[in-house]
Amino acid sequence: MATMLSNLTSQSDFSLPTNMTTNVQGQQCQSEVVTKARRPKVSMNMLDTLSDWPIRDAGVASPGIEADHEVVYGTKKNPGLRCCELAYSSAIVRKCTNGSYVAKFCYFSTLTYPEYSHKYNRSVLYLAGKAVHEFDCFVFVKDIPEGSNDTCAKWKFAFGYLPIFDVDENWRKEYLWMLPVQTVRRSSTWNLFWKWLEQFDEQESKERYIKLALLSLAQLQYKKRDPDNRPFRYQARLVVTFHSDNNFAYLYQANFFWKDISLLQRTGQPDPDSLWPEVQCRKIPFNPTHGFADLLIEELQPMKAPRANKPRNPWPWSGEASKTSE
C-alpha cells in the first residue's frame, strides 16, 4: 500500500494528457467565439427596421386666439413681435435661424411654462446595449401642483422639442454642423448612423430621424418611471419645427410597449409578437403668433393631465421658475 501511494504522489497531480488539455482549451475558445458572435451589433438593417413605421396625418389644430391689444411688429433684423413676451418668443421659435441654446431653451420654454419645465438638453438612443446617437432634443417634463400624489404624471406627459434646420440642399450637413460639440462623438457607431441616414432622400431621412428621436424619448420615459408602477405602454411626444416651414409646428406622437423598449435597449430587436407603433403627426399653426403659446399648451395638455396651478412667468429661466426647477 505504501508503495502504491508513493507511486501516485510521484506522478503529476492527476494532470490531463497533453492532447486532452489542448482539446479542452480549443472547446473553451470555440465557446467564447460563439458567444461573441451572438452578441447583437448595431447595423443599417437594424436602423432600417426600427425607423420603418407609418406616419398618419392627425389633422390641423384650430388657430389660436387673436391678440386683444395693438400688435407692434419688429424690424427685418429682428422679426420678433415686441408687444408681449409670448408673441415675441413665438416669433423667435417660428423664424429661428440657428441652433443656439438661447433660442431653443429660453424662448421655447417661455411658451410651455408653467405647465412644462425643461429637464434635459438631449435624448439618447440606445440599441443593443450601445448609445447609437444623441439627439439635439430638449426634454420637458410635466409640472404637477404642490401636494399632488400623481407623481407619475411628470414623465407620463413628458415631451421633446427638436428644431431641424433644413434650408440648404442637404439638411443633414447643416443639422450636423449645428450639433453641440459634446453631442458629436466620432465613434464607429456614430459614423454608421450618419452613413445610414445619408442613403435616403431629404424627406425620408427627416421622417426616419424623427421616428428614432421618438424612440429615444420613450426609452427615457421608461427609465424614469417608477418600476413598481410601470405602465403597459409609453406615449412619446415630439414637437418639431422646420426652418423651411414658417407656417406650422409639428407634434409627433407614438405609443411603445414597455417590453419592446426593454428588448431594443438590450438586443436591438423588438418583440416579434408585438405590433410596431403608428406615428401620428398633427400640425399646430403659428398664426396668429399671439395665440400660438396657448394653442401649443392645449395640444400638449391631455384631459387627464393635472394643471400646474402656477402663475405664468414670461421669463421661466429666472425668478419663480428657477426656484421650482430641479
BAKE-94179 format. One line per 3 residues: number of its first residue (from 1); their letters; for each residue x, y, z of C-alpha. Coordinates in Angstrom, 1 decimal. Example, Ala and Ser with C-alpha at 12.3 -4.5 7.8 and 13.67 -1.06 7.14 Angstrom:
! residues 2
1> AS> 12.3,-4.5,7.8 | 13.7,-1.1,7.1
//
This chain:
! residues 326
1> MAT> 0.0,0.0,0.0 | 2.8,2.4,0.9 | 4.5,1.6,-2.4
4> MLS> 1.2,2.5,-4.4 | 0.8,5.8,-2.5 | 4.4,6.7,-3.2
7> NLT> 4.0,5.9,-6.9 | 0.8,8.1,-7.1 | 2.4,11.0,-5.4
10> SQS> 5.4,10.8,-7.6 | 3.3,11.4,-10.6 | 1.8,14.7,-11.5
13> DFS> -1.3,15.6,-9.5 | -3.8,14.0,-11.8 | -2.8,16.3,-14.7
16> LPT> -4.6,15.7,-18.0 | -2.8,14.4,-21.0 | -1.4,17.0,-23.4
19> NMT> -3.8,16.2,-26.2 | -6.8,16.3,-23.8 | -5.7,19.7,-22.5
22> TNV> -5.5,21.0,-26.0 | -8.9,19.7,-26.8 | -10.4,21.4,-23.7
25> QGQ> -8.8,24.7,-24.4 | -10.0,24.5,-28.0 | -13.5,23.9,-26.9
28> QCQ> -13.3,26.9,-24.5 | -12.0,29.1,-27.3 | -14.7,27.9,-29.6
31> SEV> -17.3,28.6,-27.0 | -16.0,32.1,-26.5 | -16.1,32.7,-30.2
34> VTK> -19.7,31.5,-30.4 | -20.7,33.8,-27.5 | -19.1,36.9,-29.1
37> ARR> -20.8,36.1,-32.5 | -24.2,36.0,-30.8 | -23.8,39.5,-29.3
40> PKV> -26.1,41.9,-31.2 | -24.4,44.7,-33.1 | -25.9,47.9,-34.4
43> SMN> -26.4,47.7,-38.2 | -28.0,49.5,-41.0 | -30.6,46.8,-41.3
46> MLD> -31.5,47.3,-37.7 | -31.9,51.1,-38.2 | -34.0,50.4,-41.3
49> TLS> -36.4,48.2,-39.4 | -36.8,50.4,-36.4 | -37.5,53.6,-38.4
52> DWP> -39.9,52.0,-41.0 | -43.2,52.9,-39.3 | -46.2,54.6,-41.0
55> IRD> -46.9,58.2,-40.2 | -50.6,59.1,-40.1 | -51.8,62.7,-40.7
58> AGV> -53.7,63.7,-37.5 | -55.1,66.9,-39.0 | -54.5,70.6,-38.2
61> ASP> -55.2,72.2,-34.9 | -57.6,75.2,-34.8 | -55.8,78.5,-34.9
64> GIE> -55.1,80.3,-31.7 | -56.9,83.4,-30.5 | -56.0,86.8,-31.9
67> ADH> -54.3,89.4,-29.8 | -56.6,91.6,-27.6 | -54.3,94.6,-28.0
70> EVV> -52.5,96.5,-30.7 | -49.8,94.5,-32.3 | -46.4,96.1,-32.7
73> YGT> -44.1,94.4,-35.2 | -40.3,94.2,-35.2 | -37.8,95.0,-37.9
76> KKN> -36.2,93.0,-40.6 | -33.1,92.4,-38.5 | -35.3,91.4,-35.5
79> PGL> -38.6,90.0,-36.8 | -40.0,89.2,-33.4 | -43.1,90.9,-32.1
82> RCC> -42.3,93.3,-29.3 | -45.7,93.9,-27.8 | -45.6,91.0,-25.4
85> ELA> -43.2,88.3,-24.3 | -45.3,85.3,-25.5 | -45.7,86.7,-29.0
88> YSS> -42.0,87.6,-29.2 | -41.0,84.1,-28.1 | -43.4,82.6,-30.7
91> AIV> -41.9,84.7,-33.5 | -38.3,83.7,-32.5 | -39.2,80.0,-32.4
94> RKC> -41.0,80.3,-35.7 | -38.2,82.1,-37.5 | -35.2,80.7,-35.6
97> TNG> -32.2,80.8,-37.9 | -29.7,78.9,-35.8 | -29.5,76.2,-33.2
100> SYV> -28.4,78.4,-30.3 | -29.1,77.4,-26.8 | -30.9,80.6,-26.0
103> AKF> -33.3,80.3,-28.9 | -34.3,76.7,-28.1 | -34.3,76.8,-24.4
106> CYF> -35.3,80.3,-23.3 | -37.9,81.2,-25.9 | -39.5,77.7,-26.3
109> STL> -39.5,77.3,-22.5 | -41.4,80.6,-22.3 | -44.2,79.1,-24.4
112> TYP> -44.7,76.0,-22.3 | -44.2,77.4,-18.8 | -45.7,76.8,-16.2
115> EYS> -47.2,73.6,-17.4 | -43.9,72.1,-18.5 | -40.3,72.6,-17.3
118> HKY> -37.0,72.0,-19.1 | -35.2,68.9,-17.8 | -32.5,67.7,-20.3
121> NRS> -30.7,69.1,-23.3 | -30.5,65.9,-25.3 | -32.1,62.5,-25.7
124> VLY> -30.0,59.4,-26.3 | -31.0,56.4,-28.5 | -29.8,53.0,-27.1
127> LAG> -29.7,49.9,-29.2 | -28.2,46.6,-28.4 | -26.5,48.0,-25.3
130> KAV> -24.9,50.9,-27.1 | -25.6,54.6,-27.3 | -26.2,55.0,-31.0
133> HEF> -27.0,58.7,-31.3 | -27.6,61.8,-29.2 | -30.4,63.9,-30.5
136> DCF> -30.2,67.7,-30.0 | -33.6,67.4,-28.4 | -34.7,69.4,-25.4
139> VFV> -36.8,67.3,-23.0 | -39.6,68.8,-21.0 | -41.5,67.2,-18.1
142> KDI> -45.0,68.0,-16.8 | -45.2,70.3,-13.8 | -47.6,69.0,-11.2
145> PEG> -49.3,71.1,-8.4 | -47.8,71.0,-5.0 | -49.1,68.3,-2.8
148> SND> -50.3,66.2,-5.7 | -50.0,62.4,-5.4 | -49.8,61.9,-9.1
151> TCA> -46.1,61.6,-9.3 | -46.2,59.5,-12.5 | -47.6,62.5,-14.5
154> KWK> -44.2,64.2,-14.5 | -42.8,61.7,-17.0 | -46.0,60.3,-18.3
157> FAF> -46.8,63.5,-20.2 | -43.2,64.5,-21.0 | -42.2,65.6,-24.5
160> GYL> -39.2,66.7,-26.6 | -38.6,69.7,-28.8 | -36.4,69.2,-31.9
163> PIF> -35.7,72.1,-34.3 | -34.5,70.9,-37.7 | -32.6,73.4,-39.9
166> DVD> -33.3,72.4,-43.5 | -32.5,75.4,-45.6 | -29.6,74.1,-47.7
169> ENW> -29.9,71.2,-50.2 | -28.7,68.7,-47.6 | -30.3,69.2,-44.2
172> RKE> -28.1,66.6,-42.6 | -24.9,68.5,-43.2 | -26.5,71.7,-41.8
175> YLW> -28.0,69.9,-38.9 | -24.7,68.1,-38.2 | -22.9,71.5,-38.2
178> MLP> -25.5,72.8,-35.6 | -25.0,70.0,-33.2 | -23.1,70.8,-29.9
181> VQT> -19.6,69.6,-29.7 | -20.4,67.3,-26.8 | -23.1,65.6,-28.9
184> VRR> -20.8,64.8,-31.8 | -18.9,61.6,-30.9 | -16.8,60.3,-33.8
187> SST> -17.2,56.6,-32.9 | -17.8,53.8,-35.3 | -21.5,53.6,-34.2
190> WNL> -21.9,57.3,-34.6 | -20.4,57.3,-38.2 | -22.6,54.2,-39.0
193> FWK> -25.7,56.2,-38.0 | -25.0,59.1,-40.3 | -23.8,56.9,-43.2
196> WLE> -27.2,55.1,-42.8 | -29.1,58.4,-42.8 | -27.4,59.7,-45.9
199> QFD> -28.8,56.9,-48.1 | -32.3,58.4,-48.1 | -33.6,61.4,-49.8
202> EQE> -34.4,64.7,-47.9 | -37.9,63.9,-46.8 | -37.5,60.3,-45.9
205> SKE> -34.3,60.9,-44.0 | -36.1,63.6,-41.9 | -39.0,61.3,-41.2
208> RYI> -36.8,58.4,-40.1 | -34.7,60.7,-37.9 | -37.8,61.9,-36.2
211> KLA> -39.1,58.4,-35.6 | -35.9,57.3,-33.9 | -36.0,60.5,-31.8
214> LLS> -39.4,59.4,-30.6 | -38.0,56.1,-29.7 | -35.2,57.7,-27.7
217> LAQ> -37.8,59.7,-25.7 | -39.8,56.5,-25.0 | -36.6,55.0,-23.6
220> LQY> -36.0,58.0,-21.4 | -39.6,57.8,-20.1 | -39.2,54.0,-19.4
223> KKR> -36.0,54.7,-17.5 | -37.5,57.5,-15.3 | -40.9,55.9,-14.5
226> DPD> -41.4,54.1,-11.2 | -40.6,50.4,-11.8 | -43.3,49.4,-9.3
229> NRP> -45.9,51.4,-11.2 | -44.8,50.6,-14.8 | -47.5,51.1,-17.4
232> FRY> -48.1,48.8,-20.3 | -47.4,51.5,-22.9 | -45.4,54.7,-23.1
235> QAR> -46.5,57.6,-25.2 | -43.6,59.5,-26.7 | -44.3,63.0,-28.0
238> LVV> -42.0,65.3,-30.0 | -42.6,68.9,-31.2 | -40.6,69.6,-34.4
241> TFH> -40.1,72.9,-36.1 | -38.5,73.1,-39.6 | -36.6,76.2,-40.6
244> SDN> -38.1,75.8,-44.1 | -41.7,76.0,-42.8 | -42.8,79.1,-41.0
247> NFA> -46.5,78.1,-41.0 | -46.7,75.2,-38.7 | -45.0,73.4,-35.8
250> YLY> -45.5,69.6,-35.9 | -46.5,67.4,-33.0 | -45.4,63.7,-33.5
253> QAN> -46.5,61.0,-31.0 | -46.4,57.2,-30.8 | -47.2,54.5,-28.2
256> FFW> -44.5,52.0,-27.4 | -44.9,48.7,-25.4 | -42.6,48.5,-22.4
259> KDI> -41.4,45.1,-23.5 | -40.3,46.5,-26.9 | -38.4,49.4,-25.2
262> SLL> -36.6,47.0,-22.9 | -35.7,44.5,-25.7 | -34.5,47.2,-28.1
265> QRT> -32.1,48.6,-25.5 | -30.6,45.2,-24.8 | -30.8,43.4,-28.2
268> GQP> -31.8,45.9,-30.8 | -34.8,43.8,-31.8 | -38.5,44.3,-30.8
271> DPD> -40.7,41.6,-29.5 | -41.8,39.6,-32.7 | -45.3,39.1,-31.3
274> SLW> -46.0,42.9,-30.7 | -47.3,45.4,-33.2 | -45.0,48.2,-34.2
277> PEV> -46.5,51.7,-33.4 | -48.1,54.1,-35.8 | -46.9,57.6,-35.6
280> QCR> -49.4,60.4,-35.6 | -48.5,63.9,-36.9 | -50.6,66.9,-36.0
283> KIP> -49.9,70.4,-37.4 | -50.0,73.4,-35.0 | -50.3,76.8,-36.9
286> FNP> -48.1,79.6,-35.8 | -50.6,82.2,-36.9 | -51.8,84.2,-35.1
289> THG> -48.5,84.4,-33.3 | -50.1,85.7,-30.1 | -52.3,82.6,-29.8
292> FAD> -49.6,80.1,-30.5 | -48.4,79.6,-26.9 | -51.9,78.8,-25.6
295> LLI> -52.6,76.6,-28.6 | -49.4,74.7,-28.0 | -50.2,74.1,-24.4
298> EEL> -53.7,72.9,-25.3 | -52.3,70.3,-27.7 | -49.7,69.1,-25.2
301> QPM> -52.1,69.0,-22.3 | -54.2,65.8,-22.3 | -57.5,66.0,-20.5
304> KAP> -56.3,63.7,-17.7 | -53.1,65.6,-17.1 | -53.0,67.7,-13.9
307> RAN> -52.7,71.5,-14.1 | -49.6,73.1,-12.6 | -51.7,75.8,-10.8
310> KPR> -48.8,78.3,-11.0 | -48.8,81.9,-12.4 | -47.4,82.3,-15.9
313> NPW> -44.0,83.9,-15.7 | -42.9,85.4,-19.0 | -39.3,84.5,-18.4
316> PWS> -39.2,81.0,-16.9 | -35.4,80.7,-16.6 | -35.4,83.4,-13.9
319> GEA> -37.4,84.4,-10.8 | -40.0,82.0,-9.6 | -39.3,79.4,-12.3
322> SKT> -35.7,79.0,-11.1 | -37.0,78.1,-7.6 | -39.2,75.3,-8.9
325> SE> -36.7,73.8,-11.3 | -34.9,70.6,-10.3
//
